Amino acid sequence: MTRGTPHGKASRPTDQELEATILGLLASRAASATICPSDAARAAGGDDWRGLMEPVRQAARRLVEAGEVQVTQGGSAVDPATARGPIRIRKAR
């Protein structure tokens, strides 16, 4: 989902594009499925996905605030503002 610029460099996805990527990945999976933030980062950033990890986590936090998704650890919903370590993202229940 990266876009080229006139100078041939890929531009960074917008916040809205990252949110759409998360929602799109979740829509393509079973209702109970979760995704890893790295899934969204890879889908949006291709080979340059590692730099998108924190922006994807921020996008997930915005989607939690909007009631679209939940952030989980160990299968339980957690507050994304205080979650540390690996997280998963699922559709809001």
C-alpha positions as CSV (number, residue, x, y, z in Angstrom):
1,M,0.0,0.0,0.0
2,T,3.0,2.3,-0.2
3,R,2.8,5.0,-2.8
4,G,5.6,6.2,-5.0
5,T,6.7,9.8,-5.0
6,P,8.0,11.8,-8.0
7,H,11.6,10.9,-6.8
8,G,10.9,7.1,-6.7
9,K,10.8,6.9,-2.9
10,A,7.8,5.2,-1.2
11,S,5.8,7.6,1.0
12,R,4.6,6.6,4.4
13,P,1.0,5.5,4.7
14,T,-1.4,8.0,6.3
15,D,-3.1,7.4,9.6
16,Q,-6.3,6.7,7.8
17,E,-4.6,4.2,5.5
18,L,-3.2,2.3,8.5
19,E,-6.6,2.2,10.1
20,A,-8.1,1.0,6.9
21,T,-5.4,-1.7,6.6
22,I,-6.2,-3.0,10.1
23,L,-9.9,-3.1,9.4
24,G,-9.4,-4.7,6.0
25,L,-7.3,-7.5,7.4
26,L,-9.8,-8.1,10.1
27,A,-12.7,-8.1,7.6
28,S,-10.9,-10.8,5.5
29,R,-10.6,-13.2,8.5
30,A,-13.1,-15.1,10.7
31,A,-15.1,-12.9,13.1
32,S,-13.2,-14.3,16.1
33,A,-9.7,-14.0,14.5
34,T,-7.0,-11.6,15.6
35,I,-4.1,-10.0,13.8
36,C,-0.7,-9.0,14.9
37,P,0.3,-5.3,14.4
38,S,3.1,-6.6,12.2
39,D,0.5,-8.1,9.8
40,A,-0.8,-4.6,9.2
41,A,2.7,-3.0,9.1
42,R,3.7,-5.6,6.4
43,A,0.6,-5.0,4.4
44,A,1.0,-1.3,4.4
45,G,4.8,-1.0,4.2
46,G,6.1,-3.9,2.2
47,D,9.8,-4.3,2.8
48,D,9.9,-1.2,5.0
49,W,7.3,-2.5,7.5
50,R,9.4,-2.3,10.7
51,G,9.2,1.5,10.8
52,L,5.4,1.3,10.8
53,M,5.1,-0.8,14.0
54,E,4.4,2.1,16.3
55,P,2.2,4.0,13.8
56,V,0.2,0.8,13.5
57,R,-0.1,0.5,17.3
58,Q,-1.3,4.1,17.3
59,A,-3.8,3.4,14.6
60,A,-5.1,0.5,16.7
61,R,-5.5,2.8,19.7
62,R,-7.5,5.2,17.6
63,L,-9.7,2.3,16.4
64,V,-10.2,1.2,20.0
65,E,-11.3,4.7,21.0
66,A,-13.8,4.6,18.0
67,G,-15.2,1.3,19.2
68,E,-14.1,-0.6,16.1
69,V,-11.5,-3.0,17.5
70,Q,-10.1,-4.3,20.8
71,V,-6.5,-4.8,21.7
72,T,-5.8,-8.1,23.4
73,Q,-3.1,-9.8,25.4
74,G,-3.5,-13.5,26.3
75,G,-6.9,-13.4,24.7
76,S,-8.3,-10.7,27.0
77,A,-9.1,-7.1,26.0
78,V,-6.6,-4.7,27.5
79,D,-6.2,-0.9,27.6
80,P,-3.9,-0.2,24.6
81,A,-2.5,2.9,26.3
82,T,-1.0,0.8,29.1
83,A,-0.4,-2.5,27.3
84,R,3.3,-3.5,27.1
85,G,4.7,-6.3,25.0
86,P,3.1,-8.3,22.3
87,I,-0.5,-7.4,21.5
88,R,-3.2,-8.7,19.1
89,I,-6.0,-6.8,17.4
90,R,-9.5,-8.1,17.0
91,K,-12.9,-6.8,15.9
92,A,-14.8,-5.2,18.8
93,R,-17.2,-7.5,20.5
